[in-house]
Amino acid sequence: MKKNVINLMKPLSQVNLIQNFTTFIRNFKESNNQYMLLQVTLVIQDEYIATLCDKTNVDVLNRNEMRAIRNEIRSNFRRISNNKKIKANSIIIEHVVISESSYRDINDKLALAEISG
């Protein structure tokens, strides 16, 4: 997985977090890629690592999927921070570019796993 590390210079708020994530997505779209496997983690005080979004396959051109990912990141950040700014060292966004067929295969496998229970 490619790793993008965003080092933070001020306390992290929910707005700053989403702005950093949106900038990453905008740059990803500019590279003419559409599908990726994504994981977002937050490093707090060099020791605690919190996962804001676990490994998820994403179509960055699908607004509903992107809204769901942002909402997941927001809600996990709220849970960690109790709706306050926190002193975080960095945001780590790990991603792998995948093809459309891989994206569809992953979705099909997830759907079958959910159906079979």
C-alpha positions in Angstrom: 0.0 0.0 0.0 1.2 3.5 -0.7 1.3 5.6 2.4 0.6 9.3 2.6 1.6 10.9 5.9 0.1 14.3 6.7 2.0 15.8 9.6 0.0 18.2 11.7 1.2 21.5 13.1 -1.9 22.5 15.1 -4.5 20.6 17.1 -6.7 18.5 14.9 -10.4 19.3 14.6 -13.0 17.5 12.6 -13.0 20.2 10.0 -9.2 20.1 9.5 -9.4 16.3 9.3 -12.0 16.3 6.5 -10.2 19.1 4.7 -7.0 17.0 4.6 -8.9 13.9 3.5 -10.7 15.9 0.7 -7.4 17.3 -0.5 -6.0 13.8 -0.7 -9.1 12.6 -2.7 -8.9 15.6 -5.1 -5.2 14.8 -5.8 -6.1 11.1 -6.3 -8.8 12.1 -8.9 -6.3 14.3 -10.7 -4.1 11.3 -11.3 -6.9 9.8 -13.4 -7.6 6.9 -11.1 -11.0 6.0 -10.0 -10.9 2.9 -7.7 -8.8 2.3 -4.6 -8.5 0.3 -1.5 -8.2 2.8 1.4 -7.3 2.9 5.1 -7.1 6.1 7.3 -5.4 6.1 10.6 -4.6 8.8 13.1 -1.3 8.9 15.2 -1.8 10.5 18.6 1.3 11.4 20.7 3.6 8.9 18.9 2.1 5.9 20.6 -1.6 5.6 20.1 -2.8 4.7 16.6 -6.6 5.0 16.0 -8.2 3.7 12.8 -10.7 6.1 11.4 -11.5 4.0 8.3 -10.5 0.4 8.0 -9.5 -1.1 4.6 -12.4 -0.2 2.3 -12.7 -0.3 -1.5 -13.8 3.0 -2.9 -15.0 4.5 -6.2 -13.9 8.1 -5.8 -16.4 9.3 -8.5 -19.3 7.8 -6.6 -20.6 10.7 -4.4 -22.6 8.4 -2.1 -19.6 6.2 -1.4 -17.4 9.2 -0.7 -20.1 10.7 1.6 -20.3 7.4 3.5 -16.5 7.3 3.9 -16.3 10.9 5.1 -19.2 10.2 7.6 -17.4 7.1 8.9 -14.2 9.1 9.4 -16.1 11.9 11.1 -18.0 9.6 13.5 -14.8 7.7 14.4 -13.0 10.9 15.1 -15.9 12.2 17.2 -15.7 9.0 19.3 -12.0 9.4 19.8 -11.9 13.1 20.5 -15.2 13.6 22.3 -16.0 16.5 19.9 -12.9 18.4 20.9 -9.7 19.3 19.1 -6.9 16.8 19.9 -3.2 16.9 19.6 -2.5 14.4 16.9 0.9 14.0 15.3 -0.2 12.8 11.8 -2.9 11.4 9.6 -1.8 8.3 7.7 -3.8 7.6 4.5 -2.8 4.2 3.0 -4.1 3.3 -0.4 -3.7 1.0 -3.4 -5.0 1.7 -6.8 -7.2 -1.1 -8.1 -9.0 -1.8 -11.4 -12.7 -1.7 -11.9 -12.9 -5.5 -12.1 -11.1 -5.8 -8.8 -13.4 -3.3 -7.3 -16.5 -5.2 -8.5 -15.0 -8.6 -7.4 -14.5 -7.2 -3.9 -18.0 -5.9 -3.8 -19.4 -9.2 -5.0 -17.4 -11.1 -2.4 -18.6 -8.8 0.4 -22.2 -9.1 -0.8 -22.0 -13.0 -0.8 -20.4 -13.0 2.7 -23.2 -10.8 4.0 -25.9 -13.0 2.4 -24.4 -16.2 3.7 -24.1 -14.6 7.1 
